[in-house]
Amino acid sequence: MTGGGSESILTMMKACRDYSRYVKGICNPEMIIGDSAHAAYFKGAEYFKIKLVMVPVGADYRLSGKAVKKAVTRNTILVIASAPGFPHGVVDHIEDIAQVRQSYVTFSGDFDANCSSC
């Protein structure tokens, strides 16, 4: 159990990084986030040496599955989506992002997805 939002985010990021390193052998982890993501993800990326792959959100301030799909690499360990997002209070295209993740589980490995609720 964690005691707050940032702590929860950091704990999740470390667990994903460690799992990806020890189970999947990924030594240069990457995390895909929308440019509207919560600041704790930026902090965690620095703490845990995870490369941030920042993708722009759309005109509706929402991260799309299409943008995520373009950013995925073999080093992707984590995709961050928000429901609702910081700072605009809108929900990312969660279903589209989940479909992108599912296609990678089926065809070329997998990565974790986290849906944050700020």
All heavy atoms as an XYZ file, in Angstrom:
890
protein
N       0.843     -1.151      0.000
C       0.000      0.000      0.000
C       0.904      1.235      0.000
O       1.942      1.241      0.654
C      -0.900     -0.009      1.215
C      -1.872      1.142      1.208
S      -3.042      1.162      2.580
C      -3.907     -0.342      2.333
N       0.501      2.250     -0.743
C       1.270      3.492     -0.783
C       0.460      4.620     -0.160
O      -0.754      4.510     -0.005
C       1.653      3.859     -2.229
O       0.468      3.999     -3.012
C       2.549      2.795     -2.840
N       1.154      5.710      0.153
C       0.519      6.781      0.896
C       0.122      8.001      0.099
O      -0.347      8.962      0.668
N       0.285      7.991     -1.209
C      -0.097      9.170     -1.972
C       0.105      8.960     -3.454
O       0.669      7.942     -3.888
N      -0.352      9.926     -4.236
C      -0.307      9.828     -5.691
C       1.080      9.648     -6.253
O       1.343      8.717     -7.022
N       2.003     10.536     -5.889
C       3.357     10.436     -6.428
C       4.028      9.149     -5.985
O       4.690      8.472     -6.786
C       4.208     11.639     -6.003
O       3.740     12.811     -6.638
N       3.860      8.779     -4.737
C       4.464      7.538     -4.241
C       3.908      6.335     -4.999
O       4.651      5.411     -5.355
C       4.218      7.380     -2.742
C       4.865      6.132     -2.179
C       4.533      5.878     -0.715
O       3.695      6.597     -0.139
O       5.105      4.924     -0.161
N       2.628      6.329     -5.272
C       2.019      5.230     -6.024
C       2.601      5.143     -7.424
O       2.907      4.051     -7.921
C       0.500      5.422     -6.108
O      -0.078      5.373     -4.834
N       2.763      6.269     -8.085
C       3.337      6.306     -9.428
C       4.776      5.802     -9.402
O       5.177      4.974    -10.216
C       3.242      7.734    -10.011
C       1.784      8.055    -10.362
C       4.160      7.892    -11.227
C       1.528      9.509    -10.714
N       5.561      6.298     -8.464
C       6.968      5.895     -8.388
C       7.118      4.405     -8.096
O       7.959      3.725     -8.688
C       7.698      6.722     -7.334
C       7.805      8.221     -7.635
C       8.397      8.954     -6.441
C       8.606      8.477     -8.887
N       6.300      3.878     -7.207
C       6.353      2.461     -6.866
C       6.016      1.602     -8.078
O       6.684      0.597     -8.358
C       5.397      2.155     -5.699
O       5.773      2.961     -4.577
C       5.427      0.697     -5.309
N       4.987      1.989     -8.821
C       4.591      1.264    -10.027
C       5.702      1.307    -11.064
O       6.033      0.285    -11.688
C       3.301      1.875    -10.585
C       2.829      1.303    -11.903
S       3.543      2.052    -13.400
C       3.158      3.769    -13.210
N       6.321      2.472    -11.258
C       7.384      2.601    -12.254
C       8.583      1.717    -11.906
O       9.142      1.053    -12.775
C       7.818      4.058    -12.382
C       6.780      4.937    -13.056
S       7.285      6.660    -13.126
C       8.674      6.567    -14.252
N       8.966      1.705    -10.645
C      10.103      0.869    -10.238
C       9.784     -0.598    -10.445
O      10.622     -1.368    -10.941
C      10.493      1.131     -8.785
C      11.738      0.316     -8.388
C      12.140      0.554     -6.959
C      13.401     -0.189     -6.583
N      13.410     -1.627     -6.887
N       8.576     -1.013    -10.101
C       8.192     -2.416    -10.282
C       8.228     -2.806    -11.760
O       8.740     -3.872    -12.113
C       6.806     -2.659     -9.693
N       7.728     -1.951    -12.632
C       7.756     -2.241    -14.078
C       9.184     -2.284    -14.596
O       9.541     -3.169    -15.386
C       6.963     -1.184    -14.846
S       5.190     -1.341    -14.652
N       9.999     -1.356    -14.155
C      11.403     -1.333    -14.584
C      12.127     -2.599    -14.150
O      12.810     -3.252    -14.939
C      12.092     -0.097    -13.996
C      13.448      0.252    -14.588
C      14.695     -0.136    -13.825
N      14.646     -0.392    -12.426
C      15.243      0.333    -11.497
N      15.902      1.433    -11.830
N      15.200     -0.018    -10.230
N      11.949     -2.982    -12.877
C      12.624     -4.165    -12.352
C      12.138     -5.435    -13.038
O      12.942     -6.286    -13.414
C      12.426     -4.268    -10.839
C      13.158     -3.177    -10.070
O      13.939     -2.419    -10.681
O      12.924     -3.080     -8.850
N      10.841     -5.571    -13.208
C      10.290     -6.744    -13.874
C      10.839     -6.849    -15.300
O      11.265     -7.922    -15.735
C       8.762     -6.671    -13.892
C       8.122     -7.803    -14.656
C       7.941     -9.042    -14.060
C       7.709     -7.629    -15.975
C       7.367    -10.090    -14.760
C       7.135     -8.674    -16.682
C       6.963     -9.898    -16.063
O       6.394    -10.933    -16.768
N      10.828     -5.749    -16.025
C      11.294     -5.752    -17.409
C      12.776     -6.097    -17.501
O      13.211     -6.764    -18.438
C      11.031     -4.396    -18.065
O       9.644     -4.173    -18.143
N      13.537     -5.651    -16.541
C      14.974     -5.947    -16.535
C      15.241     -7.421    -16.219
O      15.965     -8.099    -16.931
C      15.692     -5.064    -15.516
C      17.207     -5.351    -15.441
C      17.910     -4.468    -14.450
N      17.887     -3.095    -14.935
C      18.004     -2.028    -14.149
N      18.162     -2.163    -12.855
N      17.970     -0.821    -14.657
N      14.635     -7.902    -15.154
C      14.970     -9.239    -14.672
C      14.243    -10.362    -15.408
O      14.778    -11.453    -15.534
C      14.744     -9.335    -13.166
C      15.645     -8.391    -12.408
C      15.117     -7.366    -11.649
C      17.028     -8.499    -12.502
C      15.953     -6.476    -10.976
C      17.862     -7.613    -11.839
C      17.320     -6.604    -11.074
O      18.144     -5.720    -10.430
N      13.051    -10.102    -15.899
C      12.283    -11.150    -16.570
C      12.443    -11.083    -18.088
O      12.575    -12.103    -18.751
C      10.794    -11.079    -16.172
C       9.957    -12.062    -16.964
C      10.640    -11.329    -14.672
N      12.455     -9.854    -18.634
C      12.482     -9.699    -20.087
C      13.853     -9.319    -20.633
O      14.048     -9.299    -21.843
C      11.469     -8.643    -20.504
C      10.054     -8.969    -20.116
C       9.140     -7.833    -20.509
C       7.737     -8.059    -20.020
N       6.874     -6.938    -20.351
N      14.775     -8.949    -19.737
C      16.119     -8.589    -20.181
C      16.231     -7.210    -20.823
O      17.191     -6.951    -21.551
N      15.298     -6.323    -20.551
C      15.341     -4.970    -21.127
C      16.210     -4.093    -20.238
O      15.859     -3.805    -19.094
C      13.927     -4.379    -21.275
C      13.116     -5.227    -22.255
C      14.006     -2.925    -21.741
C      11.663     -4.819    -22.392
N      17.362     -3.671    -20.774
C      18.318     -2.880    -19.999
C      18.221     -1.382    -20.281
O      18.803     -0.579    -19.551
C      19.731     -3.360    -20.291
S      19.985     -5.059    -19.748
N      17.524     -1.001    -21.343
C      17.343      0.409    -21.702
C      15.851      0.699    -21.815
O      15.329      0.930    -22.910
C      18.055      0.711    -23.022
C      19.539      0.487    -22.915
O      20.209      1.075    -22.081
N      20.069     -0.392    -23.752
N      15.152      0.700    -20.674
C      13.697      0.807    -20.707
C      13.200      2.167    -21.180
O      13.828      3.199    -20.954
C      13.301      0.566    -19.247
C      14.478      1.023    -18.460
C      15.674      0.663    -19.302
N      12.051      2.130    -21.849
C      11.385      3.348    -22.320
C       9.943      3.347    -21.840
O       9.314      2.307    -21.718
C      11.398      3.395    -23.854
C      12.784      3.443    -24.441
C      12.784      3.443    -25.959
O      11.701      3.391    -26.590
O      13.883      3.487    -26.536
N       9.445      4.556    -21.594
C       8.070      4.744    -21.149
C       7.418      5.777    -22.060
O       7.963      6.863    -22.264
C       8.066      5.234    -19.700
C       6.701      5.605    -19.175
S       6.726      6.066    -17.420
C       7.655      7.585    -17.447
N       6.265      5.450    -22.608
C       5.527      6.373    -23.470
C       4.522      7.129    -22.618
O       3.723      6.520    -21.892
C       4.808      5.610    -24.593
C       5.822      4.854    -25.454
C       3.967      6.569    -25.438
C       5.198      3.888    -26.439
N       4.572      8.455    -22.726
C       3.607      9.290    -22.007
C       3.160     10.432    -22.909
O       3.888     10.866    -23.801
C       4.185      9.881    -20.699
C       5.354     10.832    -20.976
C       4.615      8.786    -19.743
C       5.806     11.614    -19.758
N       1.961     10.915    -22.648
C       1.489     12.118    -23.311
C       2.166     13.325    -22.690
O       2.585     13.290    -21.525
N       2.265     14.395    -23.458
C       2.947     15.578    -22.918
C       2.154     16.278    -21.819
O       2.639     17.231    -21.220
C       3.350     16.552    -24.033
C       2.202     17.035    -24.887
O       1.027     16.780    -24.563
O       2.481     17.681    -25.908
N       0.972     15.769    -21.500
C       0.184     16.329    -20.393
C       0.241     15.456    -19.144
O      -0.506     15.684    -18.199
C      -1.278     16.489    -20.833
O      -1.838     15.230    -21.143
N       1.131     14.473    -19.129
C       1.199     13.534    -18.001
C       1.608     14.226    -16.703
O       2.271     15.262    -16.707
C       2.186     12.410    -18.316
N       1.249     13.626    -15.610
C       1.563     14.134    -14.271
C       3.077     14.228    -14.070
O       3.837     13.379    -14.546
C       0.954     13.192    -13.227
C       0.974     13.740    -11.845
N       2.100     13.686    -11.051
C       0.022     14.358    -11.124
C       1.832     14.239     -9.884
N       0.575     14.655     -9.906
N       3.511     15.228    -13.352
C       4.935     15.486    -13.129
C       5.666     14.330    -12.445
O       6.866     14.147    -12.640
C       5.098     16.761    -12.299
N       4.961     13.515    -11.679
C       5.612     12.398    -10.986
C       6.223     11.404    -11.974
O       7.215     10.747    -11.657
C       4.622     11.685    -10.070
N       5.672     11.285    -13.172
C       6.252     10.375    -14.170
C       7.620     10.873    -14.634
O       8.527     10.086    -14.864
C       5.318     10.204    -15.372
C       4.051      9.484    -15.008
C       2.844     10.163    -14.910
C       4.058      8.120    -14.737
C       1.677      9.510    -14.575
C       2.898      7.457    -14.388
C       1.708      8.162    -14.307
O       0.561      7.515    -13.956
N       7.772     12.165    -14.761
C       9.051     12.754    -15.154
C      10.089     12.508    -14.059
O      11.239     12.154    -14.331
C       8.894     14.253    -15.433
C       8.002     14.544    -16.601
C       6.633     14.611    -16.448
C       8.549     14.737    -17.862
C       5.809     14.871    -17.532
C       7.731     15.000    -18.954
C       6.357     15.059    -18.785
N       9.660     12.695    -12.821
C      10.531     12.454    -11.679
C      10.949     10.991    -11.616
O      12.126     10.667    -11.456
C       9.791     12.837    -10.383
C      10.621     12.725     -9.131
C       9.793     12.908     -7.851
C       8.992     14.170     -7.823
N       8.272     14.348     -6.528
N       9.989     10.083    -11.773
C      10.281      8.660    -11.727
C      11.210      8.219    -12.847
O      12.090      7.381    -12.641
N      11.031      8.777    -14.026
C      11.904      8.428    -15.155
C      13.345      8.780    -14.836
O      14.271      8.019    -15.125
C      11.437      9.134    -16.420
N      13.528      9.919    -14.200
C      14.884     10.330    -13.817
C      15.428      9.430    -12.701
O      16.560      8.961    -12.781
C      14.875     11.783    -13.361
C      16.254     12.326    -13.108
C      16.252     13.819    -12.801
O      15.412     14.554    -13.344
O      17.097     14.236    -11.994
N      14.624      9.174    -11.697
C      15.064      8.329    -10.579
C      15.476      6.929    -11.041
O      16.486      6.387    -10.595
C      13.943      8.139     -9.546
C      13.633      9.302     -8.639
C      12.512      9.258     -7.828
C      14.432     10.438     -8.579
C      12.192     10.303     -6.976
C      14.120     11.489     -7.741
C      12.996     11.415     -6.941
O      12.675     12.443     -6.100
N      14.648      6.339    -11.921
C      14.811      4.924    -12.265
C      15.452      4.702    -13.628
O      15.485      3.571    -14.118
C      13.463      4.209    -12.172
C      12.816      4.360    -10.822
C      11.544      4.882    -10.698
C      13.500      4.001     -9.668
C      10.953      5.037     -9.455
C      12.919      4.155     -8.414
C      11.638      4.677     -8.305
N      15.966      5.788    -14.233
C      16.677      5.704    -15.507
C      15.832      5.029    -16.595
O      16.262      4.102    -17.270
C      18.013      5.013    -15.328
C      18.911      5.775    -14.345
C      20.310      5.261    -14.331
C      21.216      5.925    -13.338
N      20.873      7.133    -12.714
N      14.613      5.542    -16.735
C      13.698      5.115    -17.784
C      13.610      6.253    -18.794
O      13.311      7.386    -18.425
C      12.298      4.796    -17.219
C      12.376      3.684    -16.176
C      11.332      4.441    -18.342
C      11.078      3.457    -15.407
N      13.869      5.960    -20.045
C      13.803      6.990    -21.088
C      12.344      7.374    -21.323
O      11.491      6.522    -21.555
C      14.412      6.470    -22.385
C      14.325      7.466    -23.518
C      14.889      6.880    -24.801
C      14.702      7.857    -25.949
N      15.134      7.263    -27.222
N      12.086      8.687    -21.255
C      10.747      9.188    -21.537
C      10.582      9.349    -23.042
O      11.399      9.989    -23.703
C      10.537     10.565    -20.903
C      10.205     10.617    -19.437
C      10.067     12.057    -18.987
C       8.938      9.865    -19.141
N       9.531      8.767    -23.577
C       9.160      8.981    -24.967
C       7.857      9.768    -24.903
O       6.789      9.229    -24.656
C       8.973      7.648    -25.718
C       8.555      7.894    -27.154
C      10.249      6.822    -25.645
N       8.001     11.083    -25.057
C       6.862     11.960    -24.897
C       6.183     12.178    -26.239
O       6.827     12.534    -27.209
C       7.301     13.298    -24.300
C       6.194     13.982    -23.587
S       6.677     15.339    -22.501
C       8.244     15.850    -23.063
N       4.896     11.912    -26.280
C       4.132     12.119    -27.503
C       3.104     13.220    -27.259
O       2.580     13.347    -26.148
C       3.457     10.815    -27.984
C       4.484      9.780    -28.360
C       2.519     10.259    -26.956
N       2.844     14.019    -28.275
C       1.879     15.106    -28.086
C       0.456     14.570    -27.985
O       0.103     13.582    -28.638
C       2.051     15.962    -29.345
C       2.648     15.049    -30.362
C       3.440     14.030    -29.608
N      -0.318     15.205    -27.144
C      -1.743     14.890    -27.099
C      -2.424     15.630    -28.254
O      -1.865     16.556    -28.826
C      -2.369     15.271    -25.734
C      -1.771     14.423    -24.618
C      -2.208     16.745    -25.431
N      -3.628     15.200    -28.587
C      -4.355     15.818    -29.684
C      -4.931     17.174    -29.314
O      -4.766     17.659    -28.188
N      -5.637     17.765    -30.255
C      -6.283     19.065    -30.032
C      -7.310     18.986    -28.904
O      -7.643     20.002    -28.292
C      -6.939     19.550    -31.320
N      -7.774     17.756    -28.630
C      -8.727     17.545    -27.539
C      -8.030     17.290    -26.196
O      -8.673     16.933    -25.220
C      -9.666     16.382    -27.875
C      -8.943     15.052    -28.111
O      -7.683     15.031    -28.073
O      -9.629     14.041    -28.332
N      -6.681     17.430    -26.174
C      -5.846     17.227    -24.980
C      -5.811     15.768    -24.523
O      -5.512     15.487    -23.368
C      -6.275     18.123    -23.812
C      -6.237     19.581    -24.133
C      -7.419     20.297    -24.301
C      -5.034     20.255    -24.300
C      -7.389     21.647    -24.619
C      -4.993     21.594    -24.626
C      -6.177     22.291    -24.786
O      -6.147     23.611    -25.101
N      -6.110     14.830    -25.418
C      -6.160     13.414    -25.074
C      -5.090     12.635    -25.838
O      -4.848     12.892    -27.011
C      -7.539     12.861    -25.398
C      -8.645     13.551    -24.619
C     -10.012     13.232    -25.181
N     -10.364     11.839    -24.907
C     -11.357     11.213    -25.520
N     -12.079     11.810    -26.441
N     -11.616      9.956    -25.215
N      -4.465     11.682    -25.151
C      -3.493     10.796    -25.777
C      -4.246      9.747    -26.586
O      -5.217      9.160    -26.099
C      -2.639     10.118    -24.707
C      -1.543      9.169    -25.180
C      -0.511      9.907    -26.042
C      -0.878      8.500    -23.990
N      -3.799      9.496    -27.806
C      -4.485      8.546    -28.684
C      -3.686      7.265    -28.862
O      -2.464      7.239    -28.716
C      -4.722      9.183    -30.057
O      -3.494      9.306    -30.760
N      -4.394      6.204    -29.221
C      -3.741      4.943    -29.540
C      -2.821      5.080    -30.736
O      -1.740      4.482    -30.772
N      -3.208      5.876    -31.711
C      -2.391      6.079    -32.908
C      -1.036      6.695    -32.546
O       0.006      6.260    -33.042
C      -3.140      6.978    -33.887
C      -2.467      7.154    -35.218
C      -3.328      7.997    -36.143
C      -2.671      8.158    -37.501
N      -3.527      8.934    -38.417
N      -1.043      7.676    -31.664
C       0.214      8.314    -31.236
C       1.084      7.327    -30.463
O       2.303      7.294    -30.642
C      -0.081      9.548    -30.383
N       0.455      6.519    -29.628
C       1.193      5.512    -28.848
C       1.822      4.487    -29.786
O       2.999      4.146    -29.661
C       0.275      4.828    -27.810
C       0.936      3.590    -27.214
C      -0.111      5.815    -26.709
N       1.053      4.006    -30.748
C       1.542      2.962    -31.662
C       2.803      3.409    -32.398
O       3.737      2.636    -32.583
C       0.456      2.589    -32.657
C       0.820      1.412    -33.525
C      -0.345      0.966    -34.380
C       0.046     -0.289    -35.143
N      -1.103     -0.876    -35.814
N       2.859      4.676    -32.784
C       4.031      5.210    -33.493
C       5.271      5.242    -32.606
O       6.387      5.232    -33.104
C       3.751      6.626    -33.999
C       2.770      6.697    -35.131
C       2.555      8.148    -35.538
C       1.527      8.278    -36.626
N       1.287      9.695    -36.975
N       5.076      5.275    -31.301
C       6.192      5.451    -30.372
C       6.729      4.148    -29.786
O       7.801      4.138    -29.189
C       5.767      6.383    -29.234
N       6.016      3.047    -29.937
C       6.416      1.777    -29.320
C       7.693      1.235    -29.972
O       7.838      1.255    -31.193
C       5.287      0.731    -29.440
C       5.754     -0.642    -28.965
C       4.063      1.169    -28.654
N       8.619      0.782    -29.121
C       9.831      0.114    -29.587
C      10.000     -1.175    -28.780
O       9.241     -1.440    -27.841
C      11.097      0.979    -29.376
O      11.399      1.026    -27.972
C      10.928      2.378    -29.934
N      11.057     -1.936    -29.105
C      11.303     -3.165    -28.342
C      11.703     -2.866    -26.901
O      11.696     -3.762    -26.057
C      12.367     -4.017    -29.025
C      13.755     -3.456    -28.841
C      14.825     -4.360    -29.330
N      15.014     -4.198    -30.755
C      15.661     -5.021    -31.536
N      16.191     -6.083    -31.047
N      15.802     -4.780    -32.801
N      12.061     -1.615    -26.584
C      12.431     -1.233    -25.217
C      11.278     -0.622    -24.431
O      11.460     -0.208    -23.288
C      13.611     -0.265    -25.239
C      14.895     -0.956    -25.622
O      15.139     -2.086    -25.211
N      15.708     -0.295    -26.410
N      10.096     -0.553    -25.038
C       8.940      0.002    -24.332
C       8.538     -0.955    -23.210
O       8.269     -2.126    -23.454
C       7.749      0.206    -25.289
O       8.131      1.110    -26.328
C       6.547      0.773    -24.536
N       8.536     -0.422    -22.002
C       8.105     -1.235    -20.857
C       6.775     -0.754    -20.292
O       6.120     -1.471    -19.542
C       9.161     -1.253    -19.725
C       9.349      0.125    -19.119
C      10.468     -1.830    -20.227
C      10.055      0.128    -17.773
N       6.377      0.460    -20.665
C       5.237      1.075    -19.986
C       4.628      2.157    -20.863
O       5.346      2.923    -21.504
C       5.745      1.679    -18.676
C       4.796      2.267    -17.667
C       3.758      1.239    -17.212
C       5.570      2.786    -16.462
N       3.305      2.192    -20.894
C       2.560      3.285    -21.519
C       1.659      3.870    -20.451
O       0.972      3.129    -19.732
C       1.707      2.801    -22.703
C       0.828      3.927    -23.237
C       2.586      2.259    -23.816
N       1.672      5.183    -20.350
C       0.874      5.870    -19.340
C      -0.318      6.534    -20.012
O      -0.154      7.283    -20.976
C       1.705      6.953    -18.614
C       2.941      6.338    -17.960
C       0.851      7.711    -17.609
C       2.656      5.264    -16.944
N      -1.506      6.263    -19.498
C      -2.723      6.936    -19.941
C      -3.399      7.527    -18.713
O      -3.154      7.082    -17.595
C      -3.640      5.954    -20.648
N      -4.221      8.515    -18.928
C      -4.862      9.200    -17.799
C      -6.379      9.203    -17.933
O      -6.918      9.397    -19.018
C      -4.372     10.652    -17.716
O      -2.992     10.697    -17.476
N      -7.050      9.023    -16.804
C      -8.505      9.059    -16.776
C      -8.984      9.573    -15.421
O      -9.195      8.780    -14.522
C      -9.074      7.672    -17.050
N      -9.110     10.829    -15.199
C      -8.833     11.952    -16.095
C      -7.374     12.368    -16.013
O      -6.652     11.969    -15.110
C      -9.727     13.053    -15.554
C      -9.786     12.799    -14.080
C      -9.740     11.278    -13.943
N      -6.985     13.172    -16.955
C      -5.598     13.612    -17.053
C      -5.302     14.884    -16.299
O      -6.180     15.686    -16.009
N      -4.041     15.034    -16.008
C      -3.494     16.240    -15.405
C      -2.891     17.025    -16.559
O      -2.115     16.457    -17.320
C      -2.410     15.829    -14.392
C      -1.642     16.980    -13.836
C      -2.094     17.610    -12.709
C      -0.479     17.424    -14.437
C      -1.386     18.671    -12.176
C       0.224     18.487    -13.924
C      -0.233     19.101    -12.781
N      -3.177     18.246    -16.794
C      -3.956     19.181    -15.978
C      -5.339     19.507    -16.519
O      -6.032     20.347    -15.958
C      -3.084     20.422    -16.039
C      -2.527     20.406    -17.429
C      -2.337     18.944    -17.750
N      -5.785     18.860    -17.601
C      -7.007     19.296    -18.284
C      -8.271     18.587    -17.830
O      -9.369     19.000    -18.173
C      -6.835     19.136    -19.799
C      -5.670     19.901    -20.312
N      -4.487     19.277    -20.701
C      -5.461     21.221    -20.477
C      -3.623     20.192    -21.085
N      -4.181     21.370    -20.962
N      -8.133     17.480    -17.110
C      -9.302     16.788    -16.601
C     -10.073     16.001    -17.650
O     -11.246     15.715    -17.456
N      -9.425     15.640    -18.751
C     -10.088     14.837    -19.780
C      -9.530     13.419    -19.755
O      -8.438     13.181    -19.247
C      -9.925     15.458    -21.191
C     -10.621     16.817    -21.268
C      -8.470     15.591    -21.576
N     -10.281     12.489    -20.308
C      -9.886     11.079    -20.310
C      -9.207     10.742    -21.632
O      -9.755     10.995    -22.706
C     -11.125     10.179    -20.088
C     -10.751      8.714    -20.168
C     -11.771     10.503    -18.740
N      -7.991     10.188    -21.549
C      -7.284      9.747    -22.756
C      -8.101      8.671    -23.466
O      -9.024      8.091    -22.899
C      -5.897      9.201    -22.393
C      -4.920     10.292    -21.984
O      -5.138     11.464    -22.337
O      -3.937      9.958    -21.299
N      -7.734      8.361    -24.691
C      -8.423      7.340    -25.488
C      -7.987      5.949    -24.995
O      -7.226      5.248    -25.660
C      -8.107      7.534    -26.967
C      -8.624      8.818    -27.521
N      -9.933      8.971    -27.949
C      -8.027     10.018    -27.689
C     -10.109     10.212    -28.377
N      -8.969     10.873    -28.230
N      -8.486      5.583    -23.834
C      -8.050      4.375    -23.128
C      -8.278      3.112    -23.967
O      -7.392      2.262    -24.055
C      -8.774      4.245    -21.771
C      -8.579      5.510    -20.910
C      -8.323      2.987    -21.032
C      -7.165      5.817    -20.539
N      -9.440      2.972    -24.567
C      -9.725      1.759    -25.336
C      -8.775      1.608    -26.518
O      -8.297      0.502    -26.801
C     -11.174      1.759    -25.802
C     -12.157      1.546    -24.667
C     -13.603      1.548    -25.138
O     -13.856      1.514    -26.364
O     -14.482      1.578    -24.274
N      -8.481      2.706    -27.213
C      -7.552      2.648    -28.350
C      -6.141      2.292    -27.890
O      -5.448      1.510    -28.542
C      -7.520      3.984    -29.091
C      -8.837      4.319    -29.762
O      -9.672      3.409    -29.953
O      -9.035      5.501    -30.106
N      -5.728      2.869    -26.777
C      -4.398      2.573    -26.231
C      -4.327      1.111    -25.796
O      -3.335      0.425    -26.048
C      -4.063      3.543    -25.075
C      -3.942      4.976    -25.623
C      -2.785      3.124    -24.350
C      -3.947      6.048    -24.561
N      -5.396      0.603    -25.186
C      -5.439     -0.803    -24.773
C      -5.365     -1.728    -25.986
O      -4.715     -2.777    -25.928
C      -6.709     -1.069    -23.968
N      -5.986     -1.360    -27.091
C      -5.922     -2.185    -28.305
C      -4.498     -2.222    -28.857
O      -4.048     -3.270    -29.328
C      -6.892     -1.660    -29.357
C      -8.333     -1.957    -29.023
C      -9.301     -1.383    -30.035
O      -8.933     -0.646    -30.940
N     -10.570     -1.721    -29.876
N      -3.786     -1.099    -28.786
C      -2.386     -1.088    -29.229
C      -1.587     -2.050    -28.364
O      -0.827     -2.876    -28.867
C      -1.781      0.333    -29.170
C      -0.283      0.299    -29.388
C      -2.461      1.241    -30.173
N      -1.764     -1.964    -27.067
C      -1.041     -2.865    -26.165
C      -1.374     -4.312    -26.482
O      -0.490     -5.157    -26.563
C      -1.372     -2.562    -24.712
C      -0.525     -3.426    -23.782
C      -1.081     -3.514    -22.376
N      -0.237     -4.368    -21.581
C      -0.374     -5.703    -21.538
N      -1.290     -6.311    -22.238
N       0.429     -6.417    -20.788
N      -2.642     -4.610    -26.666
C      -3.051     -5.986    -26.940
C      -2.427     -6.507    -28.234
O      -2.019     -7.661    -28.304
C      -4.579     -6.095    -27.014
C      -5.068     -7.517    -27.126
C      -4.659     -8.378    -25.945
O      -4.671     -7.940    -24.798
N      -4.279     -9.607    -26.217
N      -2.297     -5.674    -29.245
C      -1.694     -6.124    -30.500
C      -0.226     -6.481    -30.295
O       0.287     -7.392    -30.943
C      -1.854     -5.065    -31.592
O      -1.034     -3.945    -31.364
N       0.460     -5.799    -29.388
C       1.860     -6.136    -29.118
C       1.978     -7.381    -28.250
O       2.931     -8.128    -28.385
C       2.599     -4.951    -28.486
C       2.974     -3.950    -29.535
C       2.112     -2.914    -29.875
C       4.173     -4.063    -30.225
C       2.441     -2.022    -30.872
C       4.509     -3.177    -31.222
C       3.635     -2.159    -31.544
O       3.966     -1.289    -32.542
N       1.015     -7.633    -27.404
C       1.027     -8.866    -26.608
C       0.905    -10.052    -27.558
O       1.608    -11.041    -27.440
C      -0.137     -8.880    -25.587
C      -0.288    -10.251    -24.959
C       0.091     -7.833    -24.517
N       0.037     -9.921    -28.542
C      -0.220    -11.017    -29.476
C       0.949    -11.259    -30.418
O       1.306    -12.388    -30.690
C      -1.490    -10.713    -30.296
O      -2.560    -10.482    -29.391
C      -1.844    -11.862    -31.201
N       1.588    -10.190    -30.921
C       2.523    -10.343    -32.024
C       4.000    -10.191    -31.681
O       4.833    -10.761    -32.345
C       2.172     -9.368    -33.147
C       0.825     -9.633    -33.729
C      -0.205     -8.749    -33.548
C       0.580    -10.804    -34.414
C      -1.462     -9.004    -34.073
C      -0.671    -11.075    -34.939
C      -1.697    -10.169    -34.765
N       4.359     -9.415    -30.691
C       5.799     -9.184    -30.523
C       6.226     -8.939    -29.086
O       7.076     -8.116    -28.826
C       6.221     -7.991    -31.386
O       5.550     -6.825    -30.943
N       5.656     -9.633    -28.155
C       6.026     -9.399    -26.764
C       4.955     -8.577    -26.088
O       3.814     -8.569    -26.510
N       5.307     -7.879    -25.046
C       4.310     -7.048    -24.384
C       4.975     -5.969    -23.570
O       6.182     -5.949    -23.379
C       3.396     -7.906    -23.502
C       4.097     -8.433    -22.266
O       4.745     -9.485    -22.333
O       3.984     -7.772    -21.222
N       4.159     -5.032    -23.133
C       4.589     -3.984    -22.220
C       3.435     -3.704    -21.286
O       2.306     -4.125    -21.529
C       5.026     -2.722    -22.977
C       4.034     -2.230    -23.998
C       2.979     -1.428    -23.626
C       4.174     -2.582    -25.330
C       2.067     -0.973    -24.566
C       3.271     -2.135    -26.280
C       2.212     -1.324    -25.904
N       3.712     -3.026    -20.195
C       2.684     -2.707    -19.222
C       1.976     -1.413    -19.605
O       2.529     -0.566    -20.286
C       3.303     -2.565    -17.826
C       3.847     -3.893    -17.324
O       3.105     -4.881    -17.382
O       5.004     -3.929    -16.879
N       0.753     -1.309    -19.163
C      -0.019     -0.087    -19.356
C      -0.555      0.328    -17.998
O      -0.999     -0.502    -17.211
C      -1.168     -0.314    -20.333
N      -0.476      1.607    -17.724
C      -0.955      2.140    -16.460
C      -1.921      3.247    -16.760
O      -1.642      4.131    -17.561
C       0.205      2.668    -15.617
C      -0.271      3.311    -14.337
O      -0.439      4.519    -14.273
N      -0.500      2.509    -13.329
N      -3.073      3.208    -16.125
C      -4.063      4.274    -16.293
C      -4.117      5.032    -14.976
O      -4.536      4.494    -13.960
C      -5.416      3.691    -16.657
S      -6.613      4.968    -17.036
N      -3.679      6.273    -15.024
C      -3.595      7.116    -13.837
C      -4.883      7.911    -13.654
O      -5.492      8.345    -14.612
C      -2.412      8.071    -14.004
O      -2.411      9.041    -13.011
N      -5.280      8.119    -12.427
C      -6.464      8.900    -12.117
C      -6.062     10.051    -11.214
O      -5.934      9.883    -10.013
C      -7.451      7.989    -11.414
O      -8.751      8.249    -11.771
N      -5.818     11.206    -11.804
C      -5.378     12.364    -11.007
C      -6.555     13.102    -10.423
O      -7.500     13.380    -11.071
C      -4.575     13.332    -11.861
S      -2.904     12.750    -12.141
